[in-house]
């Protein structure tokens, strides 16, 4: 994936997780940590999503620290009902 910061294999920090992501449009593939709310399951993420208010359920990978020092999550897939 282009623009993807790979996780540190020895650090164990980044992982795949389910989340609700606030994003103006679903064309983006990385998100600032303040736009991501981690959830326990895909069902919970879907239940708490609200597409009309731009909150979408997703499977994300992260967090990763960018070169600018921000924490980012990367889109693995959008979750659909």
Secondary structure by P-SEA (a helix, b strand, c coil): cccccccccccccbbbbbbbbbcccccccccccccccccccaaaaaaaccccccbbbbbccccccccccbbbbbbcccccc
